[in-house]
Amino acid sequence: MKIAVYGKMDEVSKQKKQLQKYFQTFDEKVEIDTYTNQELMIKQLSRYDSVCMTENAVDLITGAYANEVMFEWGKKVRTCNVNDVYYAEADLKNVHICFERKELLVRMSFSRVEQILSIGDFIKVHRSYLVNCQYVHSIDEHSVILKDGRTIPLSKYRSEDVRKQFSDYMKGKEEKENNKDEIVMC
């Protein structure tokens, strides 16, 4: 895929980096050219699959799929919304991607799944488990309890770090909600 981004010099370089990071998640080969001269870009339009002539290029391209992730193995491809994933569990060479009522079994490394889910609010609570913070009800001494009652083992070596990450997630969520209230009240 070839993408052209047009805008101010400081903005286009930042957008290019963000787009490159975004497309790495999907292992998609992307070539991104930046332009600050609109006339020069217009002469090259036919070379590109996508052209963004705005300050919000990253939002335009990634916005529609901002929370979508793709699991690709062999000839199989599955997509899902990262916010729908409750947790992921490693099982030898497979990974169980668990949702509210279903499960997706993918044949790929756990580290690859961890990389794919990194756009969400996931915490590695055990060498074999990633948990979505959105669905955590509580954390006790040896496990993470999800809002639906499922229990996920908590590594004693990761316990302190998991509690800190979850606390940071909750503080960030609270700040967003407070900011939202402030905006509504204006």
Backbone hydrogen bonds, N-H to C=O, Kabsch-Sander energy under -0.5 kcal/mol:
donor,donor_aa,acceptor,acceptor_aa,energy
3,I,31,E,-2.9
4,A,50,S,-2.3
5,V,33,D,-2.6
6,Y,52,C,-3.0
7,G,35,Y,-2.0
12,V,8,K,-2.7
13,S,9,M,-1.6
14,K,10,D,-1.0
15,Q,11,E,-2.7
16,K,12,V,-2.4
17,K,13,S,-1.8
18,Q,14,K,-2.1
19,L,15,Q,-2.7
20,Q,16,K,-2.5
21,K,17,K,-2.2
22,Y,18,Q,-2.3
23,F,19,L,-2.6
24,Q,20,Q,-1.4
25,T,21,K,-0.9
25,T,22,Y,-0.8
26,F,23,F,-0.7
27,D,24,Q,-1.3
28,E,23,F,-1.8
30,V,28,E,-0.5
31,E,1,M,-2.8
32,I,30,V,-0.5
33,D,3,I,-2.8
33,D,31,E,-0.5
35,Y,5,V,-2.8
38,Q,36,T,-0.7
41,M,37,N,-1.9
42,I,38,Q,-2.5
43,K,39,E,-1.6
44,Q,40,L,-0.7
44,Q,41,M,-1.2
45,L,42,I,-1.1
47,R,44,Q,-2.2
48,Y,45,L,-1.9
49,D,2,K,-2.2
50,S,2,K,-1.7
52,C,4,A,-2.9
53,M,51,V,-0.6
57,A,54,T,-0.7
60,L,56,N,-2.1
61,I,57,A,-2.4
62,T,58,V,-2.9
63,G,59,D,-1.9
64,A,60,L,-0.6
65,Y,62,T,-0.6
66,A,63,G,-1.1
68,E,65,Y,-1.4
69,V,80,C,-2.9
71,F,78,R,-3.5
72,E,70,M,-0.6
73,W,76,K,-2.2
76,K,73,W,-2.5
78,R,71,F,-2.7
80,C,69,V,-2.0
82,V,67,N,-3.9
82,V,80,C,-0.5
84,D,81,N,-2.0
85,V,82,V,-1.0
86,Y,84,D,-0.5
86,Y,98,C,-2.8
87,Y,98,C,-1.3
88,A,130,L,-2.4
89,E,96,H,-2.5
90,A,128,S,-2.6
91,D,94,N,-3.0
94,N,91,D,-2.4
95,V,106,V,-2.6
96,H,89,E,-3.0
97,I,95,V,-0.6
97,I,104,L,-3.5
98,C,87,Y,-3.0
98,C,96,H,-0.7
99,F,102,K,-3.0
104,L,97,I,-2.8
105,L,103,E,-0.5
106,V,95,V,-2.7
106,V,104,L,-0.6
108,M,106,V,-1.1
113,V,109,S,-1.9
114,E,110,F,-2.6
115,Q,111,S,-1.9
116,I,112,R,-2.3
117,L,113,V,-2.7
118,S,115,Q,-0.9
119,I,116,I,-0.8
120,G,117,L,-2.2
122,F,120,G,-1.0
123,I,131,V,-2.4
125,V,123,I,-1.0
125,V,129,Y,-1.0
126,H,129,Y,-1.2
129,Y,126,H,-1.6
130,L,88,A,-2.2
131,V,123,I,-2.7
132,N,86,Y,-2.8
133,C,121,D,-3.3
133,C,131,V,-0.6
135,Y,132,N,-1.9
136,V,133,C,-1.5
137,H,145,I,-3.0
138,S,145,I,-1.9
140,D,143,S,-2.7
144,V,152,I,-3.1
145,I,138,S,-2.9
146,L,144,V,-0.6
146,L,150,R,-3.1
147,K,135,Y,-2.8
149,G,146,L,-2.1
152,I,144,V,-2.9
154,L,142,H,-2.7
155,S,125,V,-2.7
155,S,153,P,-0.5
158,R,155,S,-0.6
159,S,155,S,-1.2
162,V,158,R,-3.0
163,R,159,S,-2.4
164,K,160,E,-2.0
165,Q,161,D,-2.7
166,F,162,V,-2.7
167,S,163,R,-2.3
168,D,164,K,-2.7
169,Y,165,Q,-2.3
170,M,166,F,-2.5
171,K,167,S,-2.4
172,G,168,D,-2.5
173,K,169,Y,-2.4
174,E,170,M,-2.5
175,E,171,K,-2.5
176,K,172,G,-2.1
177,E,173,K,-2.1
178,N,174,E,-2.4
179,N,175,E,-2.6
180,K,176,K,-2.2
181,D,177,E,-2.0
182,E,178,N,-2.2
183,I,179,N,-2.1
184,V,180,K,-2.1
185,M,181,D,-2.0
186,C,182,E,-1.0
186,C,183,I,-0.6
